[in-house]
Amino acid sequence: MKHITFLSGISSLILGVFSCSDNNARYIDVNTGKSITVVKDSSTGYMLNAETKEPLTVYYDSQTKDTLYGQTAEVINHKVMRTPEGKYYYETAKPVVLTQDEIDRELLKNGDYKKKVEKDGDVKIKSGDTKIKIDGETGEKKIKKD
């Protein structure tokens, strides 16, 4: 009986040491779930995993309880998206959806006009520094200004 109590005490101690070492980690890569050390790349300004030198997309700060974007270290709580494969990312550019009237007004403002209709029904329009995309299936319209 002493032997079983001793073994369970040792295994509890080992488990406690390993779990405590992970609890002290400040940053966690949300895509891997592993504790990491974060460093800033001096040439790009992106945050990197210090061990692998890989750029981080999204990581978690356990001290501040914030989720951060790897390119800018911007706090992005509640703005994280997930791919069907289970990877996390931050959508930085949000498309502007326009009505047809708004598209027509944009086109009239600019002189340089090009329109392309693709086989799948998607429409791409360029007028000056404005680019407009219309999804052939859904009709969703997006505008981008250079």
Order of alpha helices (4+ residues) and beta strands (2+ residues): alpha-beta-beta-beta-beta-beta-beta-beta-beta-alpha-beta-beta-beta-beta
